Amino acid sequence: MPETTQKQLHHLLRLSALPLPTSLAEESRMISDLQSQLQFVKAIQEVDTEGVEPLVALRDETEEGEKEGTIGLEEMRGELEKEE
C-alpha cells in the first residue's frame, strides 16, 4: 500500500473540517494513524464473505437473546432489596 503523503493528509483534513497538525510530530502521528486505519480496512475488504448474511441489527434479536436481555420482576426485586 502506498504511503500517505502530507498533501493527502491535509486534503482529507480540510474535507473533514478538521484542523491541520500544529507540528511535524503531530503530522507524522496522524499519517501513521491514517496508514494503520487504511491497512485495517484493506484487511477487512479481503475477508471472504461468500454466503454470509448481511447484518440486520447490532443486537441479538433471537428469542434466546431477547430472554437474556429481559429483566423480570424477580431480578429487580433482588437488586432493590440490596439498596438501603
mmCIF file of the N, C-alpha and C atoms, coordinates in Angstrom:
data_MODEL
# 
_entry.id   MODEL 
# 
loop_
_atom_site.group_PDB 
_atom_site.id 
_atom_site.type_symbol 
_atom_site.label_atom_id 
_atom_site.label_alt_id 
_atom_site.label_comp_id 
_atom_site.label_asym_id 
_atom_site.label_entity_id 
_atom_site.label_seq_id 
_atom_site.pdbx_PDB_ins_code 
_atom_site.Cartn_x 
_atom_site.Cartn_y 
_atom_site.Cartn_z 
_atom_site.occupancy 
_atom_site.B_iso_or_equiv 
_atom_site.pdbx_formal_charge 
_atom_site.auth_seq_id 
_atom_site.auth_comp_id 
_atom_site.auth_asym_id 
_atom_site.auth_atom_id 
_atom_site.pdbx_PDB_model_num 
ATOM 1   N N  . MET A 1 1  ? 0.855   -1.175  0.000  1.00 0.00 ? 1  MET A N  1 
ATOM 2   C CA . MET A 1 1  ? 0.000   0.000   0.000  1.00 0.00 ? 1  MET A CA 1 
ATOM 3   C C  . MET A 1 1  ? 0.902   1.239   0.000  1.00 0.00 ? 1  MET A C  1 
ATOM 4   N N  . PRO A 1 2  ? 0.654   2.180   -0.893 1.00 0.00 ? 2  PRO A N  1 
ATOM 5   C CA . PRO A 1 2  ? 1.486   3.382   -0.958 1.00 0.00 ? 2  PRO A CA 1 
ATOM 6   C C  . PRO A 1 2  ? 1.371   4.212   0.322  1.00 0.00 ? 2  PRO A C  1 
ATOM 7   N N  . GLU A 1 3  ? 2.444   4.883   0.636  1.00 0.00 ? 3  GLU A N  1 
ATOM 8   C CA . GLU A 1 3  ? 2.487   5.726   1.837  1.00 0.00 ? 3  GLU A CA 1 
ATOM 9   C C  . GLU A 1 3  ? 1.595   6.957   1.642  1.00 0.00 ? 3  GLU A C  1 
ATOM 10  N N  . THR A 1 4  ? 0.903   7.341   2.702  1.00 0.00 ? 4  THR A N  1 
ATOM 11  C CA . THR A 1 4  ? 0.066   8.545   2.669  1.00 0.00 ? 4  THR A CA 1 
ATOM 12  C C  . THR A 1 4  ? 0.977   9.764   2.727  1.00 0.00 ? 4  THR A C  1 
ATOM 13  N N  . THR A 1 5  ? 0.747   10.713  1.855  1.00 0.00 ? 5  THR A N  1 
ATOM 14  C CA . THR A 1 5  ? 1.588   11.908  1.803  1.00 0.00 ? 5  THR A CA 1 
ATOM 15  C C  . THR A 1 5  ? 1.011   13.028  2.674  1.00 0.00 ? 5  THR A C  1 
ATOM 16  N N  . GLN A 1 6  ? 1.851   14.008  2.938  1.00 0.00 ? 6  GLN A N  1 
ATOM 17  C CA . GLN A 1 6  ? 1.434   15.196  3.688  1.00 0.00 ? 6  GLN A CA 1 
ATOM 18  C C  . GLN A 1 6  ? 0.294   15.901  2.942  1.00 0.00 ? 6  GLN A C  1 
ATOM 19  N N  . LYS A 1 7  ? 0.414   15.991  1.634  1.00 0.00 ? 7  LYS A N  1 
ATOM 20  C CA . LYS A 1 7  ? -0.611  16.647  0.821  1.00 0.00 ? 7  LYS A CA 1 
ATOM 21  C C  . LYS A 1 7  ? -1.955  15.917  0.940  1.00 0.00 ? 7  LYS A C  1 
ATOM 22  N N  . GLN A 1 8  ? -1.926  14.587  0.893  1.00 0.00 ? 8  GLN A N  1 
ATOM 23  C CA . GLN A 1 8  ? -3.158  13.803  1.034  1.00 0.00 ? 8  GLN A CA 1 
ATOM 24  C C  . GLN A 1 8  ? -3.787  13.996  2.413  1.00 0.00 ? 8  GLN A C  1 
ATOM 25  N N  . LEU A 1 9  ? -2.941  13.977  3.442  1.00 0.00 ? 9  LEU A N  1 
ATOM 26  C CA . LEU A 1 9  ? -3.436  14.180  4.809  1.00 0.00 ? 9  LEU A CA 1 
ATOM 27  C C  . LEU A 1 9  ? -4.113  15.531  4.931  1.00 0.00 ? 9  LEU A C  1 
ATOM 28  N N  . HIS A 1 10 ? -3.465  16.577  4.469  1.00 0.00 ? 10 HIS A N  1 
ATOM 29  C CA . HIS A 1 10 ? -4.032  17.932  4.566  1.00 0.00 ? 10 HIS A CA 1 
ATOM 30  C C  . HIS A 1 10 ? -5.347  18.030  3.787  1.00 0.00 ? 10 HIS A C  1 
ATOM 31  N N  . HIS A 1 11 ? -5.395  17.379  2.628  1.00 0.00 ? 11 HIS A N  1 
ATOM 32  C CA . HIS A 1 11 ? -6.623  17.391  1.831  1.00 0.00 ? 11 HIS A CA 1 
ATOM 33  C C  . HIS A 1 11 ? -7.763  16.711  2.600  1.00 0.00 ? 11 HIS A C  1 
ATOM 34  N N  . LEU A 1 12 ? -7.486  15.551  3.179  1.00 0.00 ? 12 LEU A N  1 
ATOM 35  C CA . LEU A 1 12 ? -8.509  14.833  3.951  1.00 0.00 ? 12 LEU A CA 1 
ATOM 36  C C  . LEU A 1 12 ? -8.955  15.634  5.177  1.00 0.00 ? 12 LEU A C  1 
ATOM 37  N N  . LEU A 1 13 ? -8.025  16.293  5.822  1.00 0.00 ? 13 LEU A N  1 
ATOM 38  C CA . LEU A 1 13 ? -8.377  17.109  6.991  1.00 0.00 ? 13 LEU A CA 1 
ATOM 39  C C  . LEU A 1 13 ? -9.277  18.274  6.587  1.00 0.00 ? 13 LEU A C  1 
ATOM 40  N N  . ARG A 1 14 ? -8.967  18.907  5.478  1.00 0.00 ? 14 ARG A N  1 
ATOM 41  C CA . ARG A 1 14 ? -9.822  20.001  5.001  1.00 0.00 ? 14 ARG A CA 1 
ATOM 42  C C  . ARG A 1 14 ? -11.214 19.493  4.649  1.00 0.00 ? 14 ARG A C  1 
ATOM 43  N N  . LEU A 1 15 ? -11.294 18.361  3.953  1.00 0.00 ? 15 LEU A N  1 
ATOM 44  C CA . LEU A 1 15 ? -12.592 17.780  3.604  1.00 0.00 ? 15 LEU A CA 1 
ATOM 45  C C  . LEU A 1 15 ? -13.404 17.436  4.849  1.00 0.00 ? 15 LEU A C  1 
ATOM 46  N N  . SER A 1 16 ? -12.705 17.049  5.910  1.00 0.00 ? 16 SER A N  1 
ATOM 47  C CA . SER A 1 16 ? -13.364 16.661  7.159  1.00 0.00 ? 16 SER A CA 1 
ATOM 48  C C  . SER A 1 16 ? -13.608 17.842  8.092  1.00 0.00 ? 16 SER A C  1 
ATOM 49  N N  . ALA A 1 17 ? -13.181 19.011  7.678  1.00 0.00 ? 17 ALA A N  1 
ATOM 50  C CA . ALA A 1 17 ? -13.283 20.223  8.503  1.00 0.00 ? 17 ALA A CA 1 
ATOM 51  C C  . ALA A 1 17 ? -12.550 20.042  9.831  1.00 0.00 ? 17 ALA A C  1 
ATOM 52  N N  . LEU A 1 18 ? -11.408 19.357  9.773  1.00 0.00 ? 18 LEU A N  1 
ATOM 53  C CA . LEU A 1 18 ? -10.577 19.155  10.955 1.00 0.00 ? 18 LEU A CA 1 
ATOM 54  C C  . LEU A 1 18 ? -9.351  20.043  10.855 1.00 0.00 ? 18 LEU A C  1 
ATOM 55  N N  . PRO A 1 19 ? -8.805  20.439  11.999 1.00 0.00 ? 19 PRO A N  1 
ATOM 56  C CA . PRO A 1 19 ? -7.635  21.327  11.964 1.00 0.00 ? 19 PRO A CA 1 
ATOM 57  C C  . PRO A 1 19 ? -6.385  20.614  11.453 1.00 0.00 ? 19 PRO A C  1 
ATOM 58  N N  . LEU A 1 20 ? -5.540  21.385  10.804 1.00 0.00 ? 20 LEU A N  1 
ATOM 59  C CA . LEU A 1 20 ? -4.260  20.854  10.346 1.00 0.00 ? 20 LEU A CA 1 
ATOM 60  C C  . LEU A 1 20 ? -3.362  20.622  11.555 1.00 0.00 ? 20 LEU A C  1 
ATOM 61  N N  . PRO A 1 21 ? -2.403  19.717  11.436 1.00 0.00 ? 21 PRO A N  1 
ATOM 62  C CA . PRO A 1 21 ? -1.486  19.474  12.554 1.00 0.00 ? 21 PRO A CA 1 
ATOM 63  C C  . PRO A 1 21 ? -0.674  20.730  12.869 1.00 0.00 ? 21 PRO A C  1 
ATOM 64  N N  . THR A 1 22 ? -0.338  20.872  14.137 1.00 0.00 ? 22 THR A N  1 
ATOM 65  C CA . THR A 1 22 ? 0.405   22.061  14.571 1.00 0.00 ? 22 THR A CA 1 
ATOM 66  C C  . THR A 1 22 ? 1.911   21.831  14.629 1.00 0.00 ? 22 THR A C  1 
ATOM 67  N N  . SER A 1 23 ? 2.343   20.585  14.430 1.00 0.00 ? 23 SER A N  1 
ATOM 68  C CA . SER A 1 23 ? 3.784   20.294  14.441 1.00 0.00 ? 23 SER A CA 1 
ATOM 69  C C  . SER A 1 23 ? 4.067   19.120  13.511 1.00 0.00 ? 23 SER A C  1 
ATOM 70  N N  . LEU A 1 24 ? 5.332   18.967  13.178 1.00 0.00 ? 24 LEU A N  1 
ATOM 71  C CA . LEU A 1 24 ? 5.731   17.842  12.334 1.00 0.00 ? 24 LEU A CA 1 
ATOM 72  C C  . LEU A 1 24 ? 5.497   16.509  13.045 1.00 0.00 ? 24 LEU A C  1 
ATOM 73  N N  . ALA A 1 25 ? 5.701   16.494  14.368 1.00 0.00 ? 25 ALA A N  1 
ATOM 74  C CA . ALA A 1 25 ? 5.477   15.266  15.141 1.00 0.00 ? 25 ALA A CA 1 
ATOM 75  C C  . ALA A 1 25 ? 4.002   14.866  15.092 1.00 0.00 ? 25 ALA A C  1 
ATOM 76  N N  . GLU A 1 26 ? 3.119   15.855  15.250 1.00 0.00 ? 26 GLU A N  1 
ATOM 77  C CA . GLU A 1 26 ? 1.684   15.581  15.191 1.00 0.00 ? 26 GLU A CA 1 
ATOM 78  C C  . GLU A 1 26 ? 1.288   15.106  13.786 1.00 0.00 ? 26 GLU A C  1 
ATOM 79  N N  . GLU A 1 27 ? 1.841   15.743  12.785 1.00 0.00 ? 27 GLU A N  1 
ATOM 80  C CA . GLU A 1 27 ? 1.550   15.352  11.407 1.00 0.00 ? 27 GLU A CA 1 
ATOM 81  C C  . GLU A 1 27 ? 2.016   13.924  11.146 1.00 0.00 ? 27 GLU A C  1 
ATOM 82  N N  . SER A 1 28 ? 3.187   13.587  11.612 1.00 0.00 ? 28 SER A N  1 
ATOM 83  C CA . SER A 1 28 ? 3.732   12.244  11.438 1.00 0.00 ? 28 SER A CA 1 
ATOM 84  C C  . SER A 1 28 ? 2.845   11.213  12.136 1.00 0.00 ? 28 SER A C  1 
ATOM 85  N N  . ARG A 1 29 ? 2.382   11.544  13.328 1.00 0.00 ? 29 ARG A N  1 
ATOM 86  C CA . ARG A 1 29 ? 1.496   10.651  14.083 1.00 0.00 ? 29 ARG A CA 1 
ATOM 87  C C  . ARG A 1 29 ? 0.160   10.471  13.354 1.00 0.00 ? 29 ARG A C  1 
ATOM 88  N N  . MET A 1 30 ? -0.369  11.560  12.797 1.00 0.00 ? 30 MET A N  1 
ATOM 89  C CA . MET A 1 30 ? -1.635  11.489  12.062 1.00 0.00 ? 30 MET A CA 1 
ATOM 90  C C  . MET A 1 30 ? -1.497  10.624  10.807 1.00 0.00 ? 30 MET A C  1 
ATOM 91  N N  . ILE A 1 31 ? -0.396  10.777  10.102 1.00 0.00 ? 31 ILE A N  1 
ATOM 92  C CA . ILE A 1 31 ? -0.152  9.977   8.896  1.00 0.00 ? 31 ILE A CA 1 
ATOM 93  C C  . ILE A 1 31 ? -0.026  8.503   9.280  1.00 0.00 ? 31 ILE A C  1 
ATOM 94  N N  . SER A 1 32 ? 0.682   8.236   10.365 1.00 0.00 ? 32 SER A N  1 
ATOM 95  C CA . SER A 1 32 ? 0.843   6.859   10.829 1.00 0.00 ? 32 SER A CA 1 
ATOM 96  C C  . SER A 1 32 ? -0.504  6.250   11.209 1.00 0.00 ? 32 SER A C  1 
ATOM 97  N N  . ASP A 1 33 ? -1.331  7.009   11.931 1.00 0.00 ? 33 ASP A N  1 
ATOM 98  C CA . ASP A 1 33 ? -2.668  6.534   12.322 1.00 0.00 ? 33 ASP A CA 1 
ATOM 99  C C  . ASP A 1 33 ? -3.521  6.260   11.090 1.00 0.00 ? 33 ASP A C  1 
ATOM 100 N N  . LEU A 1 34 ? -3.506  7.189   10.153 1.00 0.00 ? 34 LEU A N  1 
ATOM 101 C CA . LEU A 1 34 ? -4.286  7.029   8.926  1.00 0.00 ? 34 LEU A CA 1 
ATOM 102 C C  . LEU A 1 34 ? -3.818  5.797   8.155  1.00 0.00 ? 34 LEU A C  1 
ATOM 103 N N  . GLN A 1 35 ? -2.527  5.611   8.063  1.00 0.00 ? 35 GLN A N  1 
ATOM 104 C CA . GLN A 1 35 ? -1.966  4.451   7.359  1.00 0.00 ? 35 GLN A CA 1 
ATOM 105 C C  . GLN A 1 35 ? -2.426  3.156   8.033  1.00 0.00 ? 35 GLN A C  1 
ATOM 106 N N  . SER A 1 36 ? -2.423  3.122   9.357  1.00 0.00 ? 36 SER A N  1 
ATOM 107 C CA . SER A 1 36 ? -2.878  1.934   10.088 1.00 0.00 ? 36 SER A CA 1 
ATOM 108 C C  . SER A 1 36 ? -4.353  1.664   9.831  1.00 0.00 ? 36 SER A C  1 
ATOM 109 N N  . GLN A 1 37 ? -5.150  2.715   9.818  1.00 0.00 ? 37 GLN A N  1 
ATOM 110 C CA . GLN A 1 37 ? -6.587  2.560   9.571  1.00 0.00 ? 37 GLN A CA 1 
ATOM 111 C C  . GLN A 1 37 ? -6.843  2.051   8.160  1.00 0.00 ? 37 GLN A C  1 
ATOM 112 N N  . LEU A 1 38 ? -6.095  2.560   7.193  1.00 0.00 ? 38 LEU A N  1 
ATOM 113 C CA . LEU A 1 38 ? -6.255  2.109   5.817  1.00 0.00 ? 38 LEU A CA 1 
ATOM 114 C C  . LEU A 1 38 ? -5.845  0.643   5.660  1.00 0.00 ? 38 LEU A C  1 
ATOM 115 N N  . GLN A 1 39 ? -4.787  0.234   6.363  1.00 0.00 ? 39 GLN A N  1 
ATOM 116 C CA . GLN A 1 39 ? -4.366  -1.167  6.317  1.00 0.00 ? 39 GLN A CA 1 
ATOM 117 C C  . GLN A 1 39 ? -5.434  -2.066  6.928  1.00 0.00 ? 39 GLN A C  1 
ATOM 118 N N  . PHE A 1 40 ? -6.076  -1.605  8.001  1.00 0.00 ? 40 PHE A N  1 
ATOM 119 C CA . PHE A 1 40 ? -7.158  -2.354  8.635  1.00 0.00 ? 40 PHE A CA 1 
ATOM 120 C C  . PHE A 1 40 ? -8.325  -2.526  7.666  1.00 0.00 ? 40 PHE A C  1 
ATOM 121 N N  . VAL A 1 41 ? -8.713  -1.445  7.008  1.00 0.00 ? 41 VAL A N  1 
ATOM 122 C CA . VAL A 1 41 ? -9.815  -1.506  6.044  1.00 0.00 ? 41 VAL A CA 1 
ATOM 123 C C  . VAL A 1 41 ? -9.475  -2.467  4.915  1.00 0.00 ? 41 VAL A C  1 
ATOM 124 N N  . LYS A 1 42 ? -8.249  -2.410  4.438  1.00 0.00 ? 42 LYS A N  1 
ATOM 125 C CA . LYS A 1 42 ? -7.828  -3.318  3.352  1.00 0.00 ? 42 LYS A CA 1 
ATOM 126 C C  . LYS A 1 42 ? -7.924  -4.761  3.811  1.00 0.00 ? 42 LYS A C  1 
ATOM 127 N N  . ALA A 1 43 ? -7.508  -5.044  5.030  1.00 0.00 ? 43 ALA A N  1 
ATOM 128 C CA . ALA A 1 43 ? -7.581  -6.408  5.554  1.00 0.00 ? 43 ALA A CA 1 
ATOM 129 C C  . ALA A 1 43 ? -9.038  -6.864  5.670  1.00 0.00 ? 43 ALA A C  1 
ATOM 130 N N  . ILE A 1 44 ? -9.922  -5.986  6.109  1.00 0.00 ? 44 ILE A N  1 
ATOM 131 C CA . ILE A 1 44 ? -11.339 -6.317  6.222  1.00 0.00 ? 44 ILE A CA 1 
ATOM 132 C C  . ILE A 1 44 ? -11.930 -6.590  4.835  1.00 0.00 ? 44 ILE A C  1 
ATOM 133 N N  . GLN A 1 45 ? -11.527 -5.803  3.858  1.00 0.00 ? 45 GLN A N  1 
ATOM 134 C CA . GLN A 1 45 ? -12.050 -5.982  2.499  1.00 0.00 ? 45 GLN A CA 1 
ATOM 135 C C  . GLN A 1 45 ? -11.636 -7.323  1.901  1.00 0.00 ? 45 GLN A C  1 
ATOM 136 N N  . GLU A 1 46 ? -10.542 -7.891  2.389  1.00 0.00 ? 46 GLU A N  1 
ATOM 137 C CA . GLU A 1 46 ? -10.059 -9.157  1.851  1.00 0.00 ? 46 GLU A CA 1 
ATOM 138 C C  . GLU A 1 46 ? -10.742 -10.376 2.473  1.00 0.00 ? 46 GLU A C  1 
ATOM 139 N N  . VAL A 1 47 ? -11.567 -10.170 3.494  1.00 0.00 ? 47 VAL A N  1 
ATOM 140 C CA . VAL A 1 47 ? -12.256 -11.286 4.148  1.00 0.00 ? 47 VAL A CA 1 
ATOM 141 C C  . VAL A 1 47 ? -13.308 -11.862 3.202  1.00 0.00 ? 47 VAL A C  1 
ATOM 142 N N  . ASP A 1 48 ? -13.303 -13.189 3.073  1.00 0.00 ? 48 ASP A N  1 
ATOM 143 C CA . ASP A 1 48 ? -14.281 -13.863 2.214  1.00 0.00 ? 48 ASP A CA 1 
ATOM 144 C C  . ASP A 1 48 ? -15.624 -13.876 2.930  1.00 0.00 ? 48 ASP A C  1 
ATOM 145 N N  . THR A 1 49 ? -16.598 -13.166 2.380  1.00 0.00 ? 49 THR A N  1 
ATOM 146 C CA . THR A 1 49 ? -17.931 -13.089 2.980  1.00 0.00 ? 49 THR A CA 1 
ATOM 147 C C  . THR A 1 49 ? -18.962 -13.860 2.166  1.00 0.00 ? 49 THR A C  1 
ATOM 148 N N  . GLU A 1 50 ? -18.482 -14.719 1.291  1.00 0.00 ? 50 GLU A N  1 
ATOM 149 C CA . GLU A 1 50 ? -19.393 -15.535 0.470  1.00 0.00 ? 50 GLU A CA 1 
ATOM 150 C C  . GLU A 1 50 ? -20.303 -16.344 1.385  1.00 0.00 ? 50 GLU A C  1 
ATOM 151 N N  . GLY A 1 51 ? -21.604 -16.195 1.191  1.00 0.00 ? 51 GLY A N  1 
ATOM 152 C CA . GLY A 1 51 ? -22.578 -16.952 1.973  1.00 0.00 ? 51 GLY A CA 1 
ATOM 153 C C  . GLY A 1 51 ? -22.923 -16.356 3.322  1.00 0.00 ? 51 GLY A C  1 
ATOM 154 N N  . VAL A 1 52 ? -22.332 -15.236 3.666  1.00 0.00 ? 52 VAL A N  1 
ATOM 155 C CA . VAL A 1 52 ? -22.621 -14.592 4.951  1.00 0.00 ? 52 VAL A CA 1 
ATOM 156 C C  . VAL A 1 52 ? -23.805 -13.657 4.773  1.00 0.00 ? 52 VAL A C  1 
ATOM 157 N N  . GLU A 1 53 ? -24.804 -13.818 5.635  1.00 0.00 ? 53 GLU A N  1 
ATOM 158 C CA . GLU A 1 53 ? -25.988 -12.970 5.564  1.00 0.00 ? 53 GLU A CA 1 
ATOM 159 C C  . GLU A 1 53 ? -25.636 -11.554 6.031  1.00 0.00 ? 53 GLU A C  1 
ATOM 160 N N  . PRO A 1 54 ? -26.214 -10.537 5.408  1.00 0.00 ? 54 PRO A N  1 
ATOM 161 C CA . PRO A 1 54 ? -25.956 -9.161  5.843  1.00 0.00 ? 54 PRO A CA 1 
ATOM 162 C C  . PRO A 1 54 ? -26.440 -8.929  7.279  1.00 0.00 ? 54 PRO A C  1 
ATOM 163 N N  . LEU A 1 55 ? -25.757 -8.059  7.980  1.00 0.00 ? 55 LEU A N  1 
ATOM 164 C CA . LEU A 1 55 ? -26.130 -7.706  9.348  1.00 0.00 ? 55 LEU A CA 1 
ATOM 165 C C  . LEU A 1 55 ? -27.414 -6.893  9.325  1.00 0.00 ? 55 LEU A C  1 
ATOM 166 N N  . VAL A 1 56 ? -28.378 -7.326  10.129 1.00 0.00 ? 56 VAL A N  1 
ATOM 167 C CA . VAL A 1 56 ? -29.658 -6.633  10.195 1.00 0.00 ? 56 VAL A CA 1 
ATOM 168 C C  . VAL A 1 56 ? -29.712 -5.735  11.424 1.00 0.00 ? 56 VAL A C  1 
ATOM 169 N N  . ALA A 1 57 ? -29.113 -6.191  12.516 1.00 0.00 ? 57 ALA A N  1 
ATOM 170 C CA . ALA A 1 57 ? -29.141 -5.424  13.766 1.00 0.00 ? 57 ALA A CA 1 
ATOM 171 C C  . ALA A 1 57 ? -27.851 -5.661  14.535 1.00 0.00 ? 57 ALA A C  1 
ATOM 172 N N  . LEU A 1 58 ? -27.524 -4.744  15.417 1.00 0.00 ? 58 LEU A N  1 
ATOM 173 C CA . LEU A 1 58 ? -26.323 -4.880  16.223 1.00 0.00 ? 58 LEU A CA 1 
ATOM 174 C C  . LEU A 1 58 ? -26.588 -5.620  17.528 1.00 0.00 ? 58 LEU A C  1 
ATOM 175 N N  . ARG A 1 59 ? -27.825 -5.977  17.778 1.00 0.00 ? 59 ARG A N  1 
ATOM 176 C CA . ARG A 1 59 ? -28.141 -6.719  18.994 1.00 0.00 ? 59 ARG A CA 1 
ATOM 177 C C  . ARG A 1 59 ? -28.704 -8.082  18.615 1.00 0.00 ? 59 ARG A C  1 
ATOM 178 N N  . ASP A 1 60 ? -28.658 -8.993  19.553 1.00 0.00 ? 60 ASP A N  1 
ATOM 179 C CA . ASP A 1 60 ? -29.155 -10.340 19.327 1.00 0.00 ? 60 ASP A CA 1 
ATOM 180 C C  . ASP A 1 60 ? -30.677 -10.318 19.384 1.00 0.00 ? 60 ASP A C  1 
ATOM 181 N N  . GLU A 1 61 ? -31.314 -10.492 18.238 1.00 0.00 ? 61 GLU A N  1 
ATOM 182 C CA . GLU A 1 61 ? -32.773 -10.437 18.180 1.00 0.00 ? 61 GLU A CA 1 
ATOM 183 C C  . GLU A 1 61 ? -33.406 -11.820 18.145 1.00 0.00 ? 61 GLU A C  1 
ATOM 184 N N  . THR A 1 62 ? -32.616 -12.849 18.451 1.00 0.00 ? 62 THR A N  1 
ATOM 185 C CA . THR A 1 62 ? -33.185 -14.188 18.540 1.00 0.00 ? 62 THR A CA 1 
ATOM 186 C C  . THR A 1 62 ? -34.002 -14.276 19.823 1.00 0.00 ? 62 THR A C  1 
ATOM 187 N N  . GLU A 1 63 ? -34.817 -15.305 19.916 1.00 0.00 ? 63 GLU A N  1 
ATOM 188 C CA . GLU A 1 63 ? -35.643 -15.492 21.116 1.00 0.00 ? 63 GLU A CA 1 
ATOM 189 C C  . GLU A 1 63 ? -34.752 -15.618 22.356 1.00 0.00 ? 63 GLU A C  1 
ATOM 190 N N  . GLU A 1 64 ? -33.667 -16.354 22.215 1.00 0.00 ? 64 GLU A N  1 
ATOM 191 C CA . GLU A 1 64 ? -32.737 -16.521 23.332 1.00 0.00 ? 64 GLU A CA 1 
ATOM 192 C C  . GLU A 1 64 ? -32.108 -15.182 23.734 1.00 0.00 ? 64 GLU A C  1 
ATOM 193 N N  . GLY A 1 65 ? -31.734 -14.387 22.733 1.00 0.00 ? 65 GLY A N  1 
ATOM 194 C CA . GLY A 1 65 ? -31.158 -13.078 23.008 1.00 0.00 ? 65 GLY A CA 1 
ATOM 195 C C  . GLY A 1 65 ? -32.136 -12.140 23.692 1.00 0.00 ? 65 GLY A C  1 
ATOM 196 N N  . GLU A 1 66 ? -33.392 -12.189 23.275 1.00 0.00 ? 66 GLU A N  1 
ATOM 197 C CA . GLU A 1 66 ? -34.430 -11.362 23.909 1.00 0.00 ? 66 GLU A CA 1 
ATOM 198 C C  . GLU A 1 66 ? -34.617 -11.761 25.362 1.00 0.00 ? 66 GLU A C  1 
ATOM 199 N N  . LYS A 1 67 ? -34.647 -13.079 25.631 1.00 0.00 ? 67 LYS A N  1 
ATOM 200 C CA . LYS A 1 67 ? -34.804 -13.552 27.018 1.00 0.00 ? 67 LYS A CA 1 
ATOM 201 C C  . LYS A 1 67 ? -33.629 -13.101 27.872 1.00 0.00 ? 67 LYS A C  1 
ATOM 202 N N  . GLU A 1 68 ? -32.439 -13.206 27.312 1.00 0.00 ? 68 GLU A N  1 
ATOM 203 C CA . GLU A 1 68 ? -31.228 -12.825 28.048 1.00 0.00 ? 68 GLU A CA 1 
ATOM 204 C C  . GLU A 1 68 ? -31.232 -11.338 28.383 1.00 0.00 ? 68 GLU A C  1 
ATOM 205 N N  . GLY A 1 69 ? -31.778 -10.523 27.502 1.00 0.00 ? 69 GLY A N  1 
ATOM 206 C CA . GLY A 1 69 ? -31.795 -9.079  27.703 1.00 0.00 ? 69 GLY A CA 1 
ATOM 207 C C  . GLY A 1 69 ? -32.997 -8.564  28.476 1.00 0.00 ? 69 GLY A C  1 
ATOM 208 N N  . THR A 1 70 ? -33.875 -9.462  28.882 1.00 0.00 ? 70 THR A N  1 
ATOM 209 C CA . THR A 1 70 ? -35.082 -9.050  29.598 1.00 0.00 ? 70 THR A CA 1 
ATOM 210 C C  . THR A 1 70 ? -34.868 -9.139  31.099 1.00 0.00 ? 70 THR A C  1 
ATOM 211 N N  . ILE A 1 71 ? -35.212 -8.092  31.792 1.00 0.00 ? 71 ILE A N  1 
ATOM 212 C CA . ILE A 1 71 ? -35.113 -8.071  33.253 1.00 0.00 ? 71 ILE A CA 1 
ATOM 213 C C  . ILE A 1 71 ? -36.524 -8.234  33.809 1.00 0.00 ? 71 ILE A C  1 
ATOM 214 N N  . GLY A 1 72 ? -36.705 -9.285  34.581 1.00 0.00 ? 72 GLY A N  1 
ATOM 215 C CA . GLY A 1 72 ? -38.022 -9.558  35.155 1.00 0.00 ? 72 GLY A CA 1 
ATOM 216 C C  . GLY A 1 72 ? -38.159 -8.977  36.553 1.00 0.00 ? 72 GLY A C  1 
ATOM 217 N N  . LEU A 1 73 ? -39.349 -9.122  37.093 1.00 0.00 ? 73 LEU A N  1 
ATOM 218 C CA . LEU A 1 73 ? -39.657 -8.600  38.423 1.00 0.00 ? 73 LEU A CA 1 
ATOM 219 C C  . LEU A 1 73 ? -38.788 -9.241  39.488 1.00 0.00 ? 73 LEU A C  1 
ATOM 220 N N  . GLU A 1 74 ? -38.531 -10.532 39.373 1.00 0.00 ? 74 GLU A N  1 
ATOM 221 C CA . GLU A 1 74 ? -37.712 -11.221 40.374 1.00 0.00 ? 74 GLU A CA 1 
ATOM 222 C C  . GLU A 1 74 ? -36.283 -10.659 40.417 1.00 0.00 ? 74 GLU A C  1 
ATOM 223 N N  . GLU A 1 75 ? -35.705 -10.431 39.256 1.00 0.00 ? 75 GLU A N  1 
ATOM 224 C CA . GLU A 1 75 ? -34.352 -9.860  39.221 1.00 0.00 ? 75 GLU A CA 1 
ATOM 225 C C  . GLU A 1 75 ? -34.345 -8.455  39.827 1.00 0.00 ? 75 GLU A C  1 
ATOM 226 N N  . MET A 1 76 ? -35.358 -7.693  39.512 1.00 0.00 ? 76 MET A N  1 
ATOM 227 C CA . MET A 1 76 ? -35.445 -6.325  40.051 1.00 0.00 ? 76 MET A CA 1 
ATOM 228 C C  . MET A 1 76 ? -35.646 -6.349  41.555 1.00 0.00 ? 76 MET A C  1 
ATOM 229 N N  . ARG A 1 77 ? -36.499 -7.240  42.031 1.00 0.00 ? 77 ARG A N  1 
ATOM 230 C CA . ARG A 1 77 ? -36.772 -7.324  43.466 1.00 0.00 ? 77 ARG A CA 1 
ATOM 231 C C  . ARG A 1 77 ? -35.480 -7.613  44.227 1.00 0.00 ? 77 ARG A C  1 
ATOM 232 N N  . GLY A 1 78 ? -34.702 -8.562  43.724 1.00 0.00 ? 78 GLY A N  1 
ATOM 233 C CA . GLY A 1 78 ? -33.443 -8.912  44.382 1.00 0.00 ? 78 GLY A CA 1 
ATOM 234 C C  . GLY A 1 78 ? -32.485 -7.733  44.435 1.00 0.00 ? 78 GLY A C  1 
ATOM 235 N N  . GLU A 1 79 ? -32.384 -6.994  43.345 1.00 0.00 ? 79 GLU A N  1 
ATOM 236 C CA . GLU A 1 79 ? -31.485 -5.840  43.302 1.00 0.00 ? 79 GLU A CA 1 
ATOM 237 C C  . GLU A 1 79 ? -31.984 -4.703  44.191 1.00 0.00 ? 79 GLU A C  1 
ATOM 238 N N  . LEU A 1 80 ? -33.295 -4.492  44.197 1.00 0.00 ? 80 LEU A N  1 
ATOM 239 C CA . LEU A 1 80 ? -33.873 -3.412  45.017 1.00 0.00 ? 80 LEU A CA 1 
ATOM 240 C C  . LEU A 1 80 ? -33.715 -3.705  46.496 1.00 0.00 ? 80 LEU A C  1 
ATOM 241 N N  . GLU A 1 81 ? -33.754 -4.968  46.884 1.00 0.00 ? 81 GLU A N  1 
ATOM 242 C CA . GLU A 1 81 ? -33.573 -5.332  48.288 1.00 0.00 ? 81 GLU A CA 1 
ATOM 243 C C  . GLU A 1 81 ? -32.152 -5.033  48.770 1.00 0.00 ? 81 GLU A C  1 
ATOM 244 N N  . LYS A 1 82 ? -31.194 -5.050  47.845 1.00 0.00 ? 82 LYS A N  1 
ATOM 245 C CA . LYS A 1 82 ? -29.797 -4.746  48.203 1.00 0.00 ? 82 LYS A CA 1 
ATOM 246 C C  . LYS A 1 82 ? -29.617 -3.266  48.531 1.00 0.00 ? 82 LYS A C  1 
ATOM 247 N N  . GLU A 1 83 ? -30.473 -2.416  47.981 1.00 0.00 ? 83 GLU A N  1 
ATOM 248 C CA . GLU A 1 83 ? -30.365 -0.972  48.209 1.00 0.00 ? 83 GLU A CA 1 
ATOM 249 C C  . GLU A 1 83 ? -31.028 -0.618  49.532 1.00 0.00 ? 83 GLU A C  1 
ATOM 250 N N  . GLU A 1 84 ? -30.389 0.214   50.272 1.00 0.00 ? 84 GLU A N  1 
ATOM 251 C CA . GLU A 1 84 ? -30.981 0.670   51.533 1.00 0.00 ? 84 GLU A CA 1 
ATOM 252 C C  . GLU A 1 84 ? -30.685 2.123   51.762 1.00 0.00 ? 84 GLU A C  1 
# 
